[in-house]
């Protein structure tokens, strides 16, 4: 039996107010997981770009564009 099925069977035996509490907890876990993903994405991007601000980059202007998208 899959974990989701086991959880569903156990939740069915709870009172409705307790089921609502379980639902709120699951929503919290989903929110927490998404926040961790966002944090890791930001940290990964910051790590990838670290030191780039110290490098010399050419100054490109509108005349350097070969194609415009608007």
PDB file with SEQRES, HELIX, SHEET and CRYST1 records, atoms N, CA, C and O in Angstrom:
SEQRES   1 A   70  UNK UNK UNK UNK UNK UNK UNK UNK UNK UNK UNK UNK UNK          
SEQRES   2 A   70  UNK UNK UNK UNK UNK UNK UNK UNK UNK UNK UNK UNK UNK          
SEQRES   3 A   70  UNK UNK UNK UNK UNK UNK UNK UNK UNK UNK UNK UNK UNK          
SEQRES   4 A   70  UNK UNK UNK UNK UNK UNK UNK UNK UNK UNK UNK UNK UNK          
SEQRES   5 A   70  UNK UNK UNK UNK UNK UNK UNK UNK UNK UNK UNK UNK UNK          
SEQRES   6 A   70  UNK UNK UNK UNK UNK                                          
HELIX    1 AA1 UNK A    3  UNK A   12  1                                  10    
HELIX    2 AA2 UNK A   16  UNK A   49  1                                  34    
HELIX    3 AA3 UNK A   52  UNK A   54  5                                   3    
HELIX    4 AA4 UNK A   62  UNK A   64  5                                   3    
CRYST1    1.000    1.000    1.000  90.00  90.00  90.00 P 1           1          
ATOM      1  N   UNK A   1       0.843  -1.175   0.000  1.00  0.00           N  
ATOM      2  CA  UNK A   1       0.000   0.000   0.000  1.00  0.00           C  
ATOM      3  C   UNK A   1       0.896   1.248   0.000  1.00  0.00           C  
ATOM      4  O   UNK A   1       1.879   1.318   0.738  1.00  0.00           O  
ATOM      5  N   UNK A   2       0.549   2.206  -0.819  1.00  0.00           N  
ATOM      6  CA  UNK A   2       1.333   3.438  -0.929  1.00  0.00           C  
ATOM      7  C   UNK A   2       1.136   4.311   0.306  1.00  0.00           C  
ATOM      8  O   UNK A   2       0.131   4.204   1.009  1.00  0.00           O  
ATOM      9  N   UNK A   3       2.094   5.155   0.547  1.00  0.00           N  
ATOM     10  CA  UNK A   3       2.034   6.037   1.716  1.00  0.00           C  
ATOM     11  C   UNK A   3       0.791   6.918   1.666  1.00  0.00           C  
ATOM     12  O   UNK A   3       0.134   7.113   2.689  1.00  0.00           O  
ATOM     13  N   UNK A   4       0.459   7.452   0.495  1.00  0.00           N  
ATOM     14  CA  UNK A   4      -0.721   8.310   0.367  1.00  0.00           C  
ATOM     15  C   UNK A   4      -1.984   7.550   0.761  1.00  0.00           C  
ATOM     16  O   UNK A   4      -2.878   8.119   1.388  1.00  0.00           O  
ATOM     17  N   UNK A   5      -2.066   6.263   0.398  1.00  0.00           N  
ATOM     18  CA  UNK A   5      -3.222   5.446   0.772  1.00  0.00           C  
ATOM     19  C   UNK A   5      -3.273   5.227   2.276  1.00  0.00           C  
ATOM     20  O   UNK A   5      -4.348   5.280   2.873  1.00  0.00           O  
ATOM     21  N   UNK A   6      -2.131   4.985   2.891  1.00  0.00           N  
ATOM     22  CA  UNK A   6      -2.086   4.809   4.343  1.00  0.00           C  
ATOM     23  C   UNK A   6      -2.533   6.081   5.058  1.00  0.00           C  
ATOM     24  O   UNK A   6      -3.291   6.026   6.027  1.00  0.00           O  
ATOM     25  N   UNK A   7      -2.063   7.209   4.578  1.00  0.00           N  
ATOM     26  CA  UNK A   7      -2.459   8.484   5.180  1.00  0.00           C  
ATOM     27  C   UNK A   7      -3.962   8.688   5.024  1.00  0.00           C  
ATOM     28  O   UNK A   7      -4.644   9.087   5.969  1.00  0.00           O  
ATOM     29  N   UNK A   8      -4.470   8.415   3.834  1.00  0.00           N  
ATOM     30  CA  UNK A   8      -5.896   8.591   3.576  1.00  0.00           C  
ATOM     31  C   UNK A   8      -6.732   7.711   4.502  1.00  0.00           C  
ATOM     32  O   UNK A   8      -7.732   8.175   5.050  1.00  0.00           O  
ATOM     33  N   UNK A   9      -6.340   6.453   4.683  1.00  0.00           N  
ATOM     34  CA  UNK A   9      -7.080   5.548   5.563  1.00  0.00           C  
ATOM     35  C   UNK A   9      -7.089   6.054   6.998  1.00  0.00           C  
ATOM     36  O   UNK A   9      -8.120   5.996   7.668  1.00  0.00           O  
ATOM     37  N   UNK A  10      -5.962   6.546   7.472  1.00  0.00           N  
ATOM     38  CA  UNK A  10      -5.883   7.031   8.846  1.00  0.00           C  
ATOM     39  C   UNK A  10      -6.683   8.319   9.027  1.00  0.00           C  
ATOM     40  O   UNK A  10      -7.335   8.506  10.054  1.00  0.00           O  
ATOM     41  N   UNK A  11      -6.635   9.203   8.035  1.00  0.00           N  
ATOM     42  CA  UNK A  11      -7.354  10.472   8.139  1.00  0.00           C  
ATOM     43  C   UNK A  11      -8.860  10.239   8.128  1.00  0.00           C  
ATOM     44  O   UNK A  11      -9.599  10.958   8.801  1.00  0.00           O  
ATOM     45  N   UNK A  12      -9.323   9.252   7.381  1.00  0.00           N  
ATOM     46  CA  UNK A  12     -10.756   8.939   7.336  1.00  0.00           C  
ATOM     47  C   UNK A  12     -11.312   8.604   8.711  1.00  0.00           C  
ATOM     48  O   UNK A  12     -12.483   8.860   8.990  1.00  0.00           O  
ATOM     49  N   UNK A  13     -10.476   8.033   9.571  1.00  0.00           N  
ATOM     50  CA  UNK A  13     -10.954   7.621  10.894  1.00  0.00           C  
ATOM     51  C   UNK A  13     -10.990   8.780  11.895  1.00  0.00           C  
ATOM     52  O   UNK A  13     -11.467   8.611  13.017  1.00  0.00           O  
ATOM     53  N   UNK A  14     -10.496   9.939  11.505  1.00  0.00           N  
ATOM     54  CA  UNK A  14     -10.474  11.100  12.396  1.00  0.00           C  
ATOM     55  C   UNK A  14     -11.766  11.903  12.281  1.00  0.00           C  
ATOM     56  O   UNK A  14     -12.483  11.812  11.285  1.00  0.00           O  
ATOM     57  N   UNK A  15     -12.048  12.689  13.314  1.00  0.00           N  
ATOM     58  CA  UNK A  15     -13.211  13.574  13.260  1.00  0.00           C  
ATOM     59  C   UNK A  15     -12.960  14.665  12.216  1.00  0.00           C  
ATOM     60  O   UNK A  15     -11.819  14.931  11.838  1.00  0.00           O  
ATOM     61  N   UNK A  16     -14.042  15.287  11.761  1.00  0.00           N  
ATOM     62  CA  UNK A  16     -13.899  16.306  10.720  1.00  0.00           C  
ATOM     63  C   UNK A  16     -13.038  17.494  11.166  1.00  0.00           C  
ATOM     64  O   UNK A  16     -12.221  17.969  10.377  1.00  0.00           O  
ATOM     65  N   UNK A  17     -13.188  17.989  12.396  1.00  0.00           N  
ATOM     66  CA  UNK A  17     -12.291  19.082  12.817  1.00  0.00           C  
ATOM     67  C   UNK A  17     -10.811  18.665  12.804  1.00  0.00           C  
ATOM     68  O   UNK A  17      -9.939  19.465  12.467  1.00  0.00           O  
ATOM     69  N   UNK A  18     -10.542  17.420  13.170  1.00  0.00           N  
ATOM     70  CA  UNK A  18      -9.164  16.936  13.158  1.00  0.00           C  
ATOM     71  C   UNK A  18      -8.683  16.751  11.721  1.00  0.00           C  
ATOM     72  O   UNK A  18      -7.514  16.995  11.423  1.00  0.00           O  
ATOM     73  N   UNK A  19      -9.573  16.324  10.833  1.00  0.00           N  
ATOM     74  CA  UNK A  19      -9.217  16.222   9.419  1.00  0.00           C  
ATOM     75  C   UNK A  19      -8.854  17.599   8.865  1.00  0.00           C  
ATOM     76  O   UNK A  19      -7.923  17.736   8.071  1.00  0.00           O  
ATOM     77  N   UNK A  20      -9.603  18.616   9.293  1.00  0.00           N  
ATOM     78  CA  UNK A  20      -9.311  19.986   8.864  1.00  0.00           C  
ATOM     79  C   UNK A  20      -7.932  20.407   9.356  1.00  0.00           C  
ATOM     80  O   UNK A  20      -7.187  21.078   8.641  1.00  0.00           O  
ATOM     81  N   UNK A  21      -7.600  20.014  10.573  1.00  0.00           N  
ATOM     82  CA  UNK A  21      -6.282  20.321  11.129  1.00  0.00           C  
ATOM     83  C   UNK A  21      -5.178  19.631  10.326  1.00  0.00           C  
ATOM     84  O   UNK A  21      -4.126  20.219  10.072  1.00  0.00           O  
ATOM     85  N   UNK A  22      -5.424  18.390   9.932  1.00  0.00           N  
ATOM     86  CA  UNK A  22      -4.455  17.659   9.104  1.00  0.00           C  
ATOM     87  C   UNK A  22      -4.278  18.374   7.766  1.00  0.00           C  
ATOM     88  O   UNK A  22      -3.159  18.511   7.272  1.00  0.00           O  
ATOM     89  N   UNK A  23      -5.380  18.825   7.187  1.00  0.00           N  
ATOM     90  CA  UNK A  23      -5.314  19.547   5.916  1.00  0.00           C  
ATOM     91  C   UNK A  23      -4.488  20.828   6.051  1.00  0.00           C  
ATOM     92  O   UNK A  23      -3.679  21.144   5.179  1.00  0.00           O  
ATOM     93  N   UNK A  24      -4.693  21.556   7.135  1.00  0.00           N  
ATOM     94  CA  UNK A  24      -3.903  22.772   7.366  1.00  0.00           C  
ATOM     95  C   UNK A  24      -2.423  22.436   7.505  1.00  0.00           C  
ATOM     96  O   UNK A  24      -1.567  23.170   7.012  1.00  0.00           O  
ATOM     97  N   UNK A  25      -2.126  21.337   8.170  1.00  0.00           N  
ATOM     98  CA  UNK A  25      -0.734  20.934   8.345  1.00  0.00           C  
ATOM     99  C   UNK A  25      -0.104  20.561   6.999  1.00  0.00           C  
ATOM    100  O   UNK A  25       1.046  20.909   6.731  1.00  0.00           O  
ATOM    101  N   UNK A  26      -0.851  19.860   6.165  1.00  0.00           N  
ATOM    102  CA  UNK A  26      -0.351  19.498   4.832  1.00  0.00           C  
ATOM    103  C   UNK A  26      -0.100  20.765   4.008  1.00  0.00           C  
ATOM    104  O   UNK A  26       0.908  20.865   3.309  1.00  0.00           O  
ATOM    105  N   UNK A  27      -1.020  21.729   4.092  1.00  0.00           N  
ATOM    106  CA  UNK A  27      -0.817  23.002   3.391  1.00  0.00           C  
ATOM    107  C   UNK A  27       0.446  23.697   3.882  1.00  0.00           C  
ATOM    108  O   UNK A  27       1.200  24.260   3.089  1.00  0.00           O  
ATOM    109  N   UNK A  28       0.674  23.656   5.192  1.00  0.00           N  
ATOM    110  CA  UNK A  28       1.885  24.249   5.767  1.00  0.00           C  
ATOM    111  C   UNK A  28       3.133  23.560   5.215  1.00  0.00           C  
ATOM    112  O   UNK A  28       4.099  24.227   4.845  1.00  0.00           O  
ATOM    113  N   UNK A  29       3.114  22.232   5.159  1.00  0.00           N  
ATOM    114  CA  UNK A  29       4.268  21.491   4.643  1.00  0.00           C  
ATOM    115  C   UNK A  29       4.536  21.835   3.179  1.00  0.00           C  
ATOM    116  O   UNK A  29       5.690  21.974   2.774  1.00  0.00           O  
ATOM    117  N   UNK A  30       3.479  21.970   2.393  1.00  0.00           N  
ATOM    118  CA  UNK A  30       3.644  22.353   0.986  1.00  0.00           C  
ATOM    119  C   UNK A  30       4.236  23.754   0.871  1.00  0.00           C  
ATOM    120  O   UNK A  30       5.133  23.988   0.062  1.00  0.00           O  
ATOM    121  N   UNK A  31       3.734  24.683   1.680  1.00  0.00           N  
ATOM    122  CA  UNK A  31       4.255  26.050   1.675  1.00  0.00           C  
ATOM    123  C   UNK A  31       5.726  26.056   2.066  1.00  0.00           C  
ATOM    124  O   UNK A  31       6.545  26.708   1.419  1.00  0.00           O  
ATOM    125  N   UNK A  32       6.053  25.331   3.119  1.00  0.00           N  
ATOM    126  CA  UNK A  32       7.433  25.270   3.607  1.00  0.00           C  
ATOM    127  C   UNK A  32       8.359  24.693   2.530  1.00  0.00           C  
ATOM    128  O   UNK A  32       9.468  25.188   2.330  1.00  0.00           O  
ATOM    129  N   UNK A  33       7.904  23.660   1.851  1.00  0.00           N  
ATOM    130  CA  UNK A  33       8.696  23.033   0.797  1.00  0.00           C  
ATOM    131  C   UNK A  33       8.951  24.011  -0.345  1.00  0.00           C  
ATOM    132  O   UNK A  33      10.062  24.082  -0.872  1.00  0.00           O  
ATOM    133  N   UNK A  34       7.920  24.765  -0.727  1.00  0.00           N  
ATOM    134  CA  UNK A  34       8.078  25.744  -1.809  1.00  0.00           C  
ATOM    135  C   UNK A  34       9.042  26.851  -1.406  1.00  0.00           C  
ATOM    136  O   UNK A  34       9.849  27.305  -2.217  1.00  0.00           O  
ATOM    137  N   UNK A  35       8.957  27.285  -0.148  1.00  0.00           N  
ATOM    138  CA  UNK A  35       9.850  28.343   0.323  1.00  0.00           C  
ATOM    139  C   UNK A  35      11.296  27.871   0.309  1.00  0.00           C  
ATOM    140  O   UNK A  35      12.200  28.631  -0.037  1.00  0.00           O  
ATOM    141  N   UNK A  36      11.514  26.613   0.688  1.00  0.00           N  
ATOM    142  CA  UNK A  36      12.870  26.061   0.659  1.00  0.00           C  
ATOM    143  C   UNK A  36      13.390  25.997  -0.770  1.00  0.00           C  
ATOM    144  O   UNK A  36      14.562  26.277  -1.021  1.00  0.00           O  
ATOM    145  N   UNK A  37      12.510  25.626  -1.717  1.00  0.00           N  
ATOM    146  CA  UNK A  37      12.909  25.585  -3.127  1.00  0.00           C  
ATOM    147  C   UNK A  37      13.292  26.975  -3.624  1.00  0.00           C  
ATOM    148  O   UNK A  37      14.282  27.132  -4.337  1.00  0.00           O  
ATOM    149  N   UNK A  38      12.503  27.985  -3.245  1.00  0.00           N  
ATOM    150  CA  UNK A  38      12.794  29.360  -3.654  1.00  0.00           C  
ATOM    151  C   UNK A  38      14.122  29.804  -3.060  1.00  0.00           C  
ATOM    152  O   UNK A  38      14.938  30.421  -3.746  1.00  0.00           O  
ATOM    153  N   UNK A  39      14.341  29.491  -1.784  1.00  0.00           N  
ATOM    154  CA  UNK A  39      15.587  29.875  -1.129  1.00  0.00           C  
ATOM    155  C   UNK A  39      16.782  29.228  -1.819  1.00  0.00           C  
ATOM    156  O   UNK A  39      17.787  29.892  -2.073  1.00  0.00           O  
ATOM    157  N   UNK A  40      16.677  27.929  -2.123  1.00  0.00           N  
ATOM    158  CA  UNK A  40      17.784  27.241  -2.794  1.00  0.00           C  
ATOM    159  C   UNK A  40      18.028  27.822  -4.180  1.00  0.00           C  
ATOM    160  O   UNK A  40      19.175  27.932  -4.614  1.00  0.00           O  
ATOM    161  N   UNK A  41      16.964  28.191  -4.872  1.00  0.00           N  
ATOM    162  CA  UNK A  41      17.125  28.795  -6.201  1.00  0.00           C  
ATOM    163  C   UNK A  41      17.861  30.120  -6.104  1.00  0.00           C  
ATOM    164  O   UNK A  41      18.750  30.406  -6.906  1.00  0.00           O  
ATOM    165  N   UNK A  42      17.486  30.931  -5.112  1.00  0.00           N  
ATOM    166  CA  UNK A  42      18.153  32.222  -4.937  1.00  0.00           C  
ATOM    167  C   UNK A  42      19.613  32.029  -4.561  1.00  0.00           C  
ATOM    168  O   UNK A  42      20.487  32.723  -5.079  1.00  0.00           O  
ATOM    169  N   UNK A  43      19.880  31.084  -3.659  1.00  0.00           N  
ATOM    170  CA  UNK A  43      21.259  30.832  -3.258  1.00  0.00           C  
ATOM    171  C   UNK A  43      22.085  30.310  -4.427  1.00  0.00           C  
ATOM    172  O   UNK A  43      23.245  30.687  -4.593  1.00  0.00           O  
ATOM    173  N   UNK A  44      21.486  29.447  -5.229  1.00  0.00           N  
ATOM    174  CA  UNK A  44      22.184  28.887  -6.378  1.00  0.00           C  
ATOM    175  C   UNK A  44      22.511  29.983  -7.389  1.00  0.00           C  
ATOM    176  O   UNK A  44      23.620  30.033  -7.920  1.00  0.00           O  
ATOM    177  N   UNK A  45      21.551  30.853  -7.651  1.00  0.00           N  
ATOM    178  CA  UNK A  45      21.774  31.944  -8.591  1.00  0.00           C  
ATOM    179  C   UNK A  45      22.833  32.901  -8.059  1.00  0.00           C  
ATOM    180  O   UNK A  45      23.711  33.341  -8.802  1.00  0.00           O  
ATOM    181  N   UNK A  46      22.749  33.219  -6.781  1.00  0.00           N  
ATOM    182  CA  UNK A  46      23.740  34.118  -6.180  1.00  0.00           C  
ATOM    183  C   UNK A  46      25.133  33.510  -6.261  1.00  0.00           C  
ATOM    184  O   UNK A  46      26.110  34.209  -6.528  1.00  0.00           O  
ATOM    185  N   UNK A  47      25.217  32.212  -6.030  1.00  0.00           N  
ATOM    186  CA  UNK A  47      26.507  31.530  -6.095  1.00  0.00           C  
ATOM    187  C   UNK A  47      27.052  31.529  -7.526  1.00  0.00           C  
ATOM    188  O   UNK A  47      28.250  31.716  -7.740  1.00  0.00           O  
ATOM    189  N   UNK A  48      26.171  31.319  -8.496  1.00  0.00           N  
ATOM    190  CA  UNK A  48      26.601  31.284  -9.895  1.00  0.00           C  
ATOM    191  C   UNK A  48      27.082  32.654 -10.369  1.00  0.00           C  
ATOM    192  O   UNK A  48      27.990  32.744 -11.196  1.00  0.00           O  
ATOM    193  N   UNK A  49      26.479  33.711  -9.849  1.00  0.00           N  
ATOM    194  CA  UNK A  49      26.822  35.058 -10.296  1.00  0.00           C  
ATOM    195  C   UNK A  49      27.906  35.714  -9.450  1.00  0.00           C  
ATOM    196  O   UNK A  49      28.360  36.817  -9.754  1.00  0.00           O  
ATOM    197  N   UNK A  50      28.319  35.028  -8.387  1.00  0.00           N  
ATOM    198  CA  UNK A  50      29.297  35.616  -7.468  1.00  0.00           C  
ATOM    199  C   UNK A  50      30.585  35.974  -8.218  1.00  0.00           C  
ATOM    200  O   UNK A  50      31.144  35.155  -8.947  1.00  0.00           O  
ATOM    201  N   UNK A  51      31.031  37.187  -8.027  1.00  0.00           N  
ATOM    202  CA  UNK A  51      32.268  37.643  -8.640  1.00  0.00           C  
ATOM    203  C   UNK A  51      32.091  38.273 -10.007  1.00  0.00           C  
ATOM    204  O   UNK A  51      32.999  38.945 -10.496  1.00  0.00           O  
ATOM    205  N   UNK A  52      30.934  38.069 -10.639  1.00  0.00           N  
ATOM    206  CA  UNK A  52      30.724  38.638 -11.973  1.00  0.00           C  
ATOM    207  C   UNK A  52      30.687  40.159 -11.947  1.00  0.00           C  
ATOM    208  O   UNK A  52      31.043  40.809 -12.929  1.00  0.00           O  
ATOM    209  N   UNK A  53      30.256  40.727 -10.825  1.00  0.00           N  
ATOM    210  CA  UNK A  53      30.169  42.187 -10.760  1.00  0.00           C  
ATOM    211  C   UNK A  53      31.546  42.843 -10.803  1.00  0.00           C  
ATOM    212  O   UNK A  53      31.652  44.033 -11.100  1.00  0.00           O  
ATOM    213  N   UNK A  54      32.594  42.087 -10.511  1.00  0.00           N  
ATOM    214  CA  UNK A  54      33.953  42.626 -10.531  1.00  0.00           C  
ATOM    215  C   UNK A  54      34.608  42.541 -11.911  1.00  0.00           C  
ATOM    216  O   UNK A  54      35.672  43.120 -12.128  1.00  0.00           O  
ATOM    217  N   UNK A  55      33.985  41.829 -12.832  1.00  0.00           N  
ATOM    218  CA  UNK A  55      34.573  41.651 -14.156  1.00  0.00           C  
ATOM    219  C   UNK A  55      34.233  42.827 -15.069  1.00  0.00           C  
ATOM    220  O   UNK A  55      33.216  43.497 -14.888  1.00  0.00           O  
ATOM    221  N   UNK A  56      35.088  43.060 -16.037  1.00  0.00           N  
ATOM    222  CA  UNK A  56      34.840  44.107 -17.032  1.00  0.00           C  
ATOM    223  C   UNK A  56      33.961  43.546 -18.142  1.00  0.00           C  
ATOM    224  O   UNK A  56      34.267  42.506 -18.725  1.00  0.00           O  
ATOM    225  N   UNK A  57      32.872  44.239 -18.428  1.00  0.00           N  
ATOM    226  CA  UNK A  57      31.942  43.820 -19.460  1.00  0.00           C  
ATOM    227  C   UNK A  57      31.867  44.911 -20.519  1.00  0.00           C  
ATOM    228  O   UNK A  57      31.957  46.096 -20.197  1.00  0.00           O  
ATOM    229  N   UNK A  58      31.704  44.525 -21.764  1.00  0.00           N  
ATOM    230  CA  UNK A  58      31.566  45.545 -22.809  1.00  0.00           C  
ATOM    231  C   UNK A  58      30.246  46.296 -22.635  1.00  0.00           C  
ATOM    232  O   UNK A  58      29.262  45.734 -22.153  1.00  0.00           O  
ATOM    233  N   UNK A  59      30.234  47.546 -23.025  1.00  0.00           N  
ATOM    234  CA  UNK A  59      29.013  48.347 -22.976  1.00  0.00           C  
ATOM    235  C   UNK A  59      28.290  48.208 -24.307  1.00  0.00           C  
ATOM    236  O   UNK A  59      28.741  48.724 -25.330  1.00  0.00           O  
ATOM    237  N   UNK A  60      27.169  47.509 -24.284  1.00  0.00           N  
ATOM    238  CA  UNK A  60      26.376  47.338 -25.490  1.00  0.00           C  
ATOM    239  C   UNK A  60      25.269  48.379 -25.498  1.00  0.00           C  
ATOM    240  O   UNK A  60      24.709  48.709 -24.453  1.00  0.00           O  
ATOM    241  N   UNK A  61      24.963  48.883 -26.657  1.00  0.00           N  
ATOM    242  CA  UNK A  61      23.883  49.841 -26.809  1.00  0.00           C  
ATOM    243  C   UNK A  61      22.880  49.348 -27.831  1.00  0.00           C  
ATOM    244  O   UNK A  61      23.017  48.248 -28.368  1.00  0.00           O  
ATOM    245  N   UNK A  62      21.867  50.164 -28.101  1.00  0.00           N  
ATOM    246  CA  UNK A  62      20.813  49.792 -29.047  1.00  0.00           C  
ATOM    247  C   UNK A  62      21.375  49.546 -30.440  1.00  0.00           C  
ATOM    248  O   UNK A  62      20.853  48.709 -31.176  1.00  0.00           O  
ATOM    249  N   UNK A  63      22.423  50.256 -30.808  1.00  0.00           N  
ATOM    250  CA  UNK A  63      23.014  50.086 -32.137  1.00  0.00           C  
ATOM    251  C   UNK A  63      23.679  48.718 -32.301  1.00  0.00           C  
ATOM    252  O   UNK A  63      23.929  48.286 -33.426  1.00  0.00           O  
ATOM    253  N   UNK A  64      23.967  48.037 -31.196  1.00  0.00           N  
ATOM    254  CA  UNK A  64      24.601  46.723 -31.263  1.00  0.00           C  
ATOM    255  C   UNK A  64      23.595  45.597 -31.508  1.00  0.00           C  
ATOM    256  O   UNK A  64      23.984  44.474 -31.827  1.00  0.00           O  
ATOM    257  N   UNK A  65      22.309  45.896 -31.361  1.00  0.00           N  
ATOM    258  CA  UNK A  65      21.286  44.873 -31.554  1.00  0.00           C  
ATOM    259  C   UNK A  65      21.147  44.531 -33.028  1.00  0.00           C  
ATOM    260  O   UNK A  65      21.085  45.421 -33.876  1.00  0.00           O  
ATOM    261  N   UNK A  66      21.099  43.250 -33.329  1.00  0.00           N  
ATOM    262  CA  UNK A  66      20.903  42.815 -34.713  1.00  0.00           C  
ATOM    263  C   UNK A  66      19.426  42.600 -35.005  1.00  0.00           C  
ATOM    264  O   UNK A  66      18.988  42.700 -36.151  1.00  0.00           O  
ATOM    265  N   UNK A  67      18.664  42.304 -33.962  1.00  0.00           N  
ATOM    266  CA  UNK A  67      17.247  42.026 -34.139  1.00  0.00           C  
ATOM    267  C   UNK A  67      16.495  42.568 -32.930  1.00  0.00           C  
ATOM    268  O   UNK A  67      16.958  42.443 -31.796  1.00  0.00           O  
ATOM    269  N   UNK A  68      15.346  43.164 -33.174  1.00  0.00           N  
ATOM    270  CA  UNK A  68      14.509  43.678 -32.084  1.00  0.00           C  
ATOM    271  C   UNK A  68      13.258  42.810 -31.974  1.00  0.00           C  
ATOM    272  O   UNK A  68      12.714  42.352 -32.979  1.00  0.00           O  
ATOM    273  N   UNK A  69      12.817  42.597 -30.753  1.00  0.00           N  
ATOM    274  CA  UNK A  69      11.656  41.743 -30.507  1.00  0.00           C  
ATOM    275  C   UNK A  69      10.375  42.538 -30.309  1.00  0.00           C  
ATOM    276  O   UNK A  69       9.316  41.947 -30.099  1.00  0.00           O  
ATOM    277  N   UNK A  70      10.444  43.839 -30.370  1.00  0.00           N  
ATOM    278  CA  UNK A  70       9.239  44.636 -30.201  1.00  0.00           C  
ATOM    279  C   UNK A  70       9.015  45.532 -31.356  1.00  0.00           C  
ATOM    280  O   UNK A  70       8.036  46.279 -31.377  1.00  0.00           O  
TER     281      UNK A  70                                                      
END                                                                             
